[in-house]
């Protein structure tokens, strides 16, 4: 949304875009508790943590909030794996780039040895621990997940040198139930399961986004109820529909988003009784 339209609606930014400022995201009690456990326990113990749930329930937002909090924590070196479906060799190339290791081409053993050696030296010198965040982790190959497990500790599992937070949908849970990945499943120290939101939670999210963006009166109560009723407990579905309404309102020069606009855009009213607070 361009600056002219933002000004028209009295908005500092599009409250339904994917790049909402981190400080304006809504942190639920469950996500806050998980972040505290990662900060207070996992980074000291090493090992794995898991964020799981159906698509659109807020896993990536939770990981984004966690990354921001960890970046402000002394003693941590935070890295984000950007290509989860990489082959094993590409995984090592990315890890080497993330952590500043010179990797000999196609030599995975030296890459493994180099990463562990650097982490051990860095920890001994600075007491700084590395932590790796992986979104869409259901796409990670089993061989790469196994390699992550081998990288996390040394001295017969008595010394943790890497923490890994995996975020993925229910396919990741299915992978972790396999015999091949049971050694990782047994090392998951902290877990956050994202479930479908209650209507009141979605209504609170909608109000929060509008208030943070600068125009809490942008939507009528009726259209809020319609959005919540049709989202089916899915936060992503809520903001996608709301963004569509905002685009339709801008096209038609509507100053306020109301239920009439919702019906015109999405073709139906809210299911009765589903979105009552």
URLIN-V464255 format. One line per field, one symbol per residue. psi: psi as a letter, one per 40 degrees, with the letter a starting at -180 (. if undefined). A space follows every 10 residues. Layout:
# URLIN-V464255
psi->???
This chain:
# URLIN-V464255
psi->hiddddddef idiheeiefh ideeihhidd ddddddddde dddddaaiih hiiiheeedd dddddddddd dehieihhih hegdeiiddd ddddddddef hhhhhegddd dddddddddd dddddefhhi hhhhifeeeh iddddddddd ddiiffeehh ehihhhhiae dddddeeidd eddddeehdi hhhhihiidd dddddddddd ddeegeedii ddddddddde efehdddddd dddddddddd defhdihadd dddddeeiii hhedeh.
